Amino acid sequence: MTMAQDFDLVIIGGGIIGAWALHQAVERYPHWKILLIDRYRVGDGATSHSAGVLLATGKSERERRLAGQSARFYKALRDQFSIRTTQAPVYWLADEVFLPDIRRAVVDFDVQPAEVSEAVLGARLGSRLNVGPTECLLSGGLAESYEPPLMARMLISRSLASANVSCIEGLGVRHIGRTGNGVRLTLADGANVHARRTLVATGPWTNESPFKAIASEHGLRVKKVVALHIDGLAAPDAPALFLPQSDAYLMPLPARNQWLFSFRCDEWDVRPRKHELEINNHDVQIAKATLGQYLPDLVGLCRGGRVFCDSYSPDGEPLVTLDHSFNVVFAGAGSGAGFRLAPGIANEALELIVSACPDRRATPEPLPACVDGSK
Ligand SMILES: Cc1cc2nc3c(=O)[nH]c(=O)nc-3n(C[C@H](O)[C@H](O)[C@H](O)COP(=O)(O)OP(=O)(O)OC[C@H]3O[C@@H](n4cnc5c(N)ncnc54)[C@H](O)[C@@H]3O)c2cc1C
């Protein structure tokens, strides 16, 4: 490929958001010449560490819309390619005052008082289960876990079946400059690429050159994200337990003979460098404090886990925005939920890209009816 080439769309970043954006762009604008660039290997950023747990909930109306749409996109892909996932019926444990928040947050399902005793549910979760005097147990929803790097690579490799799509890995975008009809991107090897439309989906690297100004303008920060692994066989129909007050959940991973315990880590402004980020004693103590309160028998079974970081917006919602100074659309700030919201984020980004730079050659292919939410 000669590096002076022109592209209808260049996507910078092959994480789950860039991958879904590529997939949707190829489906909707099959005639576009598209380039995906990643400074490392596609699917190797925050996406490669993600627990890949998906449950359609949202704090705001926009987040609920993104969650519902994303769930439909994932389901359509899962059914089309017979992708194997773990599915777990969800129980919720929270103080009664949180019930209205939980009911408001759920999308496409209801939550009801759980018709199960603490002892029976505890046995299915592998521990005694403690429910406080003002707390209640609810049931509703199905949590599903995917392998995020495999999903990203699958979406990208399928898109590469089109002769109009190409991908560069192992070369980062170092510089970006406006041109009369788009932007000129300079890669780490000095080559230049011209893009009529550009999507920046650089995850936690957005806080670094050359896109630092986008992160500063929108107050994006990078936070460590940790989930512990818990030894123990989970039955194929094992449930998940969500603890919204503690911002934590327990998800069975029967294929790995493990459970996953996700909880909130408050270590901010870390760098997205794999070998700098480790699970430390403080992380383990936070996790064990919550487990000790609700599922005490799991405390001694924690062993290792997964750790990296993610880009967070000030309000904890993903960001999709047109950056006028760079003349690019940015999509990211997954804020710890970027996997489950990625297809919706990508769809919003693509719509913004096309409204900023319309395609006068053709009308786009419509979204498939199964994902556009119209039925
Ligand atoms: C431990 C952990 C568990 C998580 N669990 C969940 C979960 O269960 N459910 C959920 O929904 N979310 C979860 N998340 C969050 C989710 O993984 C992220 O929100 C999501 O992966 C972010 O995707 P992204 O595409 O924005 O970024 P990334 O996956 O980081 O992709 C960005 C890409 O951009 C590339 N890049 C960066 N700079 C440049 C440049 N200058 N030029 C070219 N390429 C560049 C990088 O190499 C990278 O591949 C978890 C995250 C972690 C760390």
The ligand as an ORCA input file, in Angstrom:
! r2SCAN-3c Opt
* xyz 0 1
  C     -10.095     -5.610     33.812
  C     -11.205     -5.005     32.992
  C     -12.464     -5.595     33.013
  C     -13.509     -5.011     32.254
  N     -14.711     -5.638     32.236
  C     -15.716     -5.126     31.476
  C     -16.960     -5.795     31.389
  O     -17.161     -6.851     31.990
  N     -17.947     -5.246     30.609
  C     -17.739     -4.082     29.926
  O     -18.663     -3.614     29.258
  N     -16.540     -3.440     29.963
  C     -15.534     -3.935     30.726
  N     -14.337     -3.293     30.764
  C     -14.176     -2.039     30.040
  C     -13.934     -2.305     28.551
  O     -12.975     -3.320     28.414
  C     -13.434     -1.019     27.873
  O     -14.356      0.043     28.117
  C     -13.311     -1.217     26.347
  O     -12.543     -2.365     26.055
  C     -12.670      0.016     25.726
  O     -12.545     -0.220     24.334
  P     -11.855      0.844     23.394
  O     -12.022      0.350     22.020
  O     -12.331      2.215     23.756
  O     -10.311      0.857     23.854
  P      -9.119     -0.187     23.655
  O      -9.575     -1.577     23.688
  O      -8.047      0.203     24.609
  O      -8.638      0.090     22.169
  C      -7.914      1.247     21.826
  C      -6.928      0.854     20.748
  O      -6.318      2.031     20.246
  C      -4.976      1.749     19.915
  N      -4.251      3.026     19.871
  C      -4.024      3.869     20.905
  N      -3.356      4.956     20.482
  C      -3.153      4.800     19.145
  C      -2.510      5.594     18.156
  N      -1.939      6.776     18.411
  N      -2.480      5.104     16.869
  C      -3.057      3.903     16.564
  N      -3.660      3.127     17.483
  C      -3.711      3.571     18.755
  C      -4.528      0.819     21.049
  O      -3.410      0.047     20.660
  C      -5.782     -0.013     21.284
  O      -5.784     -1.238     20.559
  C     -13.272     -3.839     31.490
  C     -11.993     -3.280     31.454
  C     -10.965     -3.856     32.178
  C      -9.589     -3.248     32.107
*
